[in-house]
């Protein structure tokens, strides 16, 4: 089967309706319930004769779904198409449309999760349906995995599935989120950034302690003052830029030094070049006229794949150099550093598919500056790649964990074409 034999206008209508309905199911944290989202996907698959299994995690309401198209005579392990069903919170009052309305307007589907990560889920769902409807002969199984808990570190999602049900998956390759196509970012033109690795997370807390006192008698050794000085020292320290192998390849494909300058100048891409430290939470005090005895700040630190996390924390302690401020580690990275090759079968299939439907675009390896479920598979040596294969502008990407999240219908169809074509190349018998 070729893409030319598919009625893409029919796919456009079906995918739009499916994403709109998927978004209407509130699977946001802190609850993160995925029973209804899994049921929605299972029903869509069953309507075309594709069976699926629900894996109930130890935490009530949090489930994972696995669907499989089987090869009659497999010659290799499966291709795994993965996405997560849970989404981050949204405050309806701040949005143009209710975040769980799935509103279709102006060529977009609006709603929490359209980009992260339900849009990818519909691309994968449509790929499964098209393979089944067209009776595609497979040389390897194709598995669709829909997980819970990705937004909180995957304790009951991909991590749990890999730890407790890996034999039910055991893939040769994995396609997940983590990279995107971008427009308007580089002079070289549109670019599909396929993540082959990702930054690792260390979360730390600075805690300052000192004698309390009356606010009318401030002193420089107060806990709050020491904490502010420590935080300023940490946040104002210039980061050390360095090119990881994937980013070095990305810079080369996008045009060399000019591309490096473009990457360094943009908020979305600058973290590719160095470790980052973000102040995200702060607390201290209980009455406005009392200098408190304790104050704290929490930081989300994202480290390049080759950064040693313990050396990083030791450097933070030395940089602050204040015995009255403790550096506490809240979370260490939950996986070892790992990377997928960009000369493997799935990467090449993605590159071919992207270039087929966007001939002028550059396809490049990259790293994901956040965290994805793919890391649990990479750690086991399985080539795992991240790409939500639409072409997104900076305005589109503002919705990622932000307001008015949206997926254009054009991108939904483009992504489906690319996922479908890459799947055919890797898993199709002809």
C-alpha positions in Angstrom: 0.0 0.0 0.0 1.2 3.5 -0.8 0.1 6.8 0.7 -1.4 7.6 -2.7 -4.1 5.0 -2.3 -5.4 6.5 0.9 -8.3 9.0 1.0 -6.6 11.7 2.9 -9.6 14.0 3.0 -11.5 11.2 4.8 -8.5 10.8 7.2 -8.5 14.5 7.8 -12.1 14.5 8.9 -11.7 11.4 11.0 -8.5 12.5 12.7 -9.9 15.9 13.5 -13.0 14.4 15.1 -10.9 11.9 17.0 -8.5 14.5 18.4 -11.4 16.7 19.4 -13.1 13.9 21.3 -9.8 12.7 22.8 -9.1 16.2 24.2 -12.5 16.4 25.8 -11.6 13.6 28.2 -10.0 15.3 31.2 -6.9 13.3 32.0 -5.0 16.1 33.8 -3.0 16.0 36.9 -3.0 16.0 39.9 -5.5 13.2 39.3 -4.0 11.9 36.1 -6.8 9.4 35.5 -6.6 7.5 32.2 -9.4 4.9 32.4 -11.6 6.9 30.1 -8.9 7.8 27.6 -7.8 4.2 27.3 -11.4 3.2 26.8 -11.8 5.8 24.1 -8.7 4.5 22.2 -9.7 0.8 22.8 -13.2 1.5 21.3 -11.8 3.2 18.2 -9.4 0.3 17.7 -12.1 -2.4 18.3 -14.4 -0.8 15.7 -11.8 -1.9 13.1 -11.1 -5.2 14.6 -7.9 -4.4 16.4 -7.7 -5.8 19.9 -6.1 -4.1 22.8 -5.3 -4.8 26.4 -5.6 -2.6 29.5 -2.9 -2.8 32.1 -4.1 -1.6 35.5 -1.4 -0.1 37.5 -1.2 -0.4 41.3 -2.6 3.1 41.5 -6.4 3.3 41.0 -7.5 5.1 37.9 -4.2 4.9 36.2 -4.0 2.5 33.3 -2.0 1.8 30.2 -3.1 0.5 26.9 -1.4 -1.8 24.4 -2.7 -2.7 21.0 -0.9 -4.9 18.5 -1.1 -5.7 14.7 0.7 -9.0 14.3 2.9 -10.1 11.4 2.1 -13.6 10.0 5.8 -14.5 9.8 7.7 -11.8 11.8 11.4 -11.4 10.8 12.2 -9.1 13.7 11.0 -7.6 16.9 8.1 -5.1 16.9 8.0 -1.4 16.1 6.5 0.4 19.1 4.5 3.6 18.6 4.2 5.3 22.0 2.4 8.3 23.4 1.0 9.4 26.8 -2.6 10.0 27.7 -2.1 12.2 30.7 -1.8 16.0 30.4 -0.8 18.9 32.6 -3.4 21.1 34.3 -5.1 24.1 32.7 -7.2 27.0 34.1 -10.2 27.5 31.9 -10.5 31.2 32.8 -7.2 31.9 31.1 -8.0 30.2 27.8 -9.8 31.4 24.6 -11.8 28.1 24.6 -12.3 25.8 27.5 -9.2 23.6 27.6 -11.3 20.4 27.5 -13.7 21.5 24.8 -11.8 20.1 21.8 -13.0 23.2 19.9 -12.3 23.1 16.2 -11.8 26.7 14.9 -9.6 28.5 12.4 -8.0 25.3 11.1 -7.0 24.1 14.6 -8.2 21.7 17.3 -7.8 23.6 20.6 -7.4 21.9 24.0 -5.0 20.7 26.6 -3.0 17.8 25.2 -3.4 18.6 21.5 0.4 19.0 21.2 1.4 17.2 24.4 0.7 14.4 23.6 -2.8 13.5 22.4 -2.2 14.8 18.9 0.7 12.3 18.5 -1.7 9.6 19.9 -4.2 10.3 17.1 -1.4 10.1 14.5 -0.5 6.7 15.8 -4.1 5.6 16.2 -4.8 6.5 12.5 -1.7 4.7 11.4 -2.9 1.5 13.1 -6.4 1.9 11.6 -5.0 2.5 8.1 -2.7 -0.6 8.3 -5.6 -2.7 9.3 -8.2 -1.3 6.8 -5.8 -1.8 3.9 -4.8 -5.3 5.0 -1.1 -4.4 5.0 1.2 -7.4 5.2 3.7 -6.9 8.0 7.2 -8.2 8.4 7.2 -7.3 12.1 4.5 -6.6 14.6 3.4 -3.0 15.2 2.4 -2.1 18.8 0.7 1.0 20.0 1.4 1.9 23.6 -0.6 4.6 25.4 0.6 5.4 28.9 -0.3 7.3 32.0 1.8 9.4 34.3 4.4 10.8 31.8 3.8 14.3 33.1 4.9 13.3 36.6 7.8 11.0 35.8 5.9 7.9 34.6 5.8 6.0 37.9 2.7 4.0 36.8 3.2 4.6 33.1 6.2 3.7 30.8 8.5 3.1 33.7 6.2 0.6 35.3 5.4 -1.1 32.0 9.1 -1.5 31.2 9.8 -2.8 34.7 6.9 -5.2 35.0 5.6 -6.0 31.5 8.6 -5.6 29.2 8.2 -9.0 27.7 4.8 -8.0 26.3 6.5 -5.2 24.4 10.2 -6.1 23.7 10.5 -3.8 20.7 13.2 -3.4 18.1 12.5 0.4 17.8 10.4 3.0 19.5 8.8 6.2 18.2 7.7 8.6 20.9 7.4 12.4 21.4 10.4 14.6 22.1 11.2 16.4 18.9 9.1 18.5 16.4 9.3 20.1 13.1 10.0 23.8 13.3 9.3 26.7 11.0 10.8 30.2 11.3 13.6 29.2 13.6 16.5 28.7 11.2 17.8 30.5 8.2 18.4 27.1 6.6 14.6 26.6 6.5 12.1 24.2 8.0 13.7 21.5 10.2 12.5 18.3 11.7 14.4 17.7 14.9 14.4 14.0 15.8 15.4 13.5 19.4 17.9 10.6 19.9 18.6 11.4 23.5 17.4 13.8 26.2 18.6 15.9 29.1 18.4 14.4 32.5 16.7 16.0 35.5 18.1 16.8 38.9 15.9 18.7 41.3 17.5 20.5 44.2 16.4 22.6 47.2 18.4 25.4 48.8 17.5 25.6 52.5 18.8 28.5 54.6 18.6 28.6 58.4 19.4 31.3 60.9 18.1 32.9 64.0 14.6 34.5 63.6 13.9 38.1 64.7 11.7 41.2 64.5 11.4 42.6 61.0 12.4 46.1 62.4 15.9 44.8 63.0 17.1 43.2 59.7 20.6 41.7 59.4 22.6 40.3 56.5 22.8 36.8 58.1 19.0 36.3 58.1 17.9 33.1 56.5 16.0 34.9 53.8 18.9 37.2 53.0 21.3 34.3 52.8 19.0 32.4 50.6 18.5 35.3 48.1 22.3 35.8 47.8 22.8 32.0 47.2 20.1 31.9 44.6 21.5 35.0 42.9 24.9 33.5 42.7 23.5 30.3 41.3 21.3 31.9 38.7 23.8 34.4 37.5 26.6 31.9 36.9 27.2 31.9 33.1 26.4 28.4 31.8 29.2 26.5 30.0 28.2 25.7 26.4 29.3 22.5 24.8 28.1 20.4 21.8 26.8 16.9 22.5 27.3 14.6 19.5 23.7 14.9 18.4 23.7 18.7 18.7 27.0 18.9 16.9 25.4 17.0 14.0 22.4 19.2 14.1 24.5 22.3 13.9 26.4 20.9 10.9 23.2 20.0 9.1 21.7 23.4 9.7 24.7 25.4 8.5 27.5 25.5 11.0 28.3 28.5 13.2 25.4 30.5 12.0 23.1 27.7 13.1 24.8 27.6 16.5 24.2 31.3 16.9 20.5 30.8 16.0 20.2 28.0 18.5 21.8 30.1 21.2 19.5 33.1 20.6 16.2 31.4 21.1 14.5 30.4 24.3 13.3 27.1 22.9 16.6 25.9 21.6 19.2 27.6 23.8 19.0 24.7 26.4 20.4 22.4 23.8 23.8 23.9 24.4 24.2 23.8 28.2 22.9 22.6 31.5 20.0 24.8 32.8 18.8 25.8 36.3 15.3 27.1 36.8 14.0 28.5 40.1 10.4 27.2 40.3 9.3 27.3 44.0 10.1 29.5 47.0 8.8 29.7 50.5 9.7 31.2 53.9 8.1 33.1 56.7 4.7 33.0 58.4 4.1 36.6 59.4 5.2 39.8 57.6 6.8 41.4 60.7 8.9 38.3 61.5 12.2 37.4 59.9 11.9 33.6 59.7 14.4 31.0 60.9 14.0 29.0 57.7 13.6 29.8 54.0 13.9 27.6 50.9 13.9 27.6 47.1 13.5 24.7 44.7 15.2 24.4 41.4 14.6 22.2 38.3 17.9 21.5 36.7 18.2 19.9 33.3 21.6 18.4 32.5 23.1 17.5 29.1 23.3 13.8 28.6 27.1 13.7 29.3 26.9 15.8 32.5 27.8 13.9 35.7 24.9 14.7 38.1 27.0 14.3 41.3 29.7 16.6 40.0 27.0 19.1 39.1 25.6 19.1 42.6 29.0 19.3 44.1 29.8 22.4 41.9 26.5 24.0 43.1 27.6 23.6 46.7 31.1 25.0 46.0 29.6 27.9 44.0 27.3 28.9 46.9 29.9 28.4 49.5 27.7 29.4 52.4 27.6 27.0 55.5 24.2 28.5 56.4 22.7 27.3 53.1 22.2 23.5 52.5 21.9 22.0 49.1 19.4 19.1 49.2 18.8 16.8 46.3 15.0 16.2 45.8 15.4 13.9 42.8 18.3 12.3 41.0 18.0 11.2 37.3 16.0 8.0 37.1 17.9 6.6 34.1 21.5 6.4 33.0 22.7 8.4 30.0 21.7 6.8 26.7 21.3 7.7 23.0 20.0 6.2 19.8 22.0 6.2 16.6 21.0 8.4 13.7 22.1 5.8 11.1 19.5 3.2 12.1 16.5 1.9 10.3 13.8 3.9 12.1 15.7 7.2 11.9 16.3 6.7 8.2 12.6 5.8 7.8 11.5 9.0 9.6 14.0 11.0 7.5 12.6 9.6 4.2 9.0 10.1 5.3 9.7 13.7 6.4 11.5 14.5 3.1 8.7 12.9 1.1 6.0 15.2 2.5 8.2 18.2 3.2 10.9 18.0 0.5 12.6 21.3 1.4 12.9 20.5 5.1 16.1 19.5 6.9 15.9 16.4 9.0 18.4 16.3 11.9 19.1 14.4 15.1 18.8 16.5 18.3 18.2 16.0 22.0 15.0 16.6 23.9 15.4 19.4 26.6 12.6 17.8 28.6 11.9 14.2 29.6 10.0 11.6 27.7 9.0 7.9 28.1 11.6 7.0 25.5 14.4 7.1 28.1 13.2 3.9 29.7 13.6 2.0 26.4 16.9 3.7 25.4 18.4 2.7 28.8 17.7 -0.9 27.7 19.6 -0.3 24.4 16.5 0.0 22.2 16.8 2.7 19.5 14.1 5.1 20.5 13.3 8.4 18.8 11.2 11.4 19.6 9.2 13.3 16.9 5.8 14.8 16.8 6.0 15.2 13.0 4.2 18.5 12.3 5.7 21.8 11.3 5.2 24.1 14.2 5.8 27.9 14.6 7.0 29.6 17.7 3.4 30.7 18.3 2.2 27.1 18.0 4.8 25.9 20.6 3.8 28.5 23.1 0.8 26.2 23.9 3.1 23.5 25.1 2.3 23.4 28.8 0.9 27.0 28.1 -2.3 28.7 27.2 -4.6 28.0 24.2 -2.7 24.8 23.3 -3.7 23.8 19.8 -2.8 21.5 16.9 -3.4 22.6 13.4 -5.5 20.1 11.3 -2.8 20.4 8.6 -0.2 19.2 11.1 -2.4 16.4 12.3 -2.7 15.1 8.7 1.0 15.7 7.9 2.0 13.9 11.1 -0.3 11.0 10.3 1.3 10.7 6.8 4.8 10.7 8.2 4.1 8.2 11.0 2.3 5.9 8.6 5.0 6.1 5.9 7.8 5.5 8.4 5.9 2.5 9.8 5.4 1.1 6.4 9.1 1.3 5.7 10.2 -0.3 9.0 7.3 -2.9 9.4 5.8 -3.4 6.0 6.5 -6.6 4.2 6.9 -4.8 0.8 
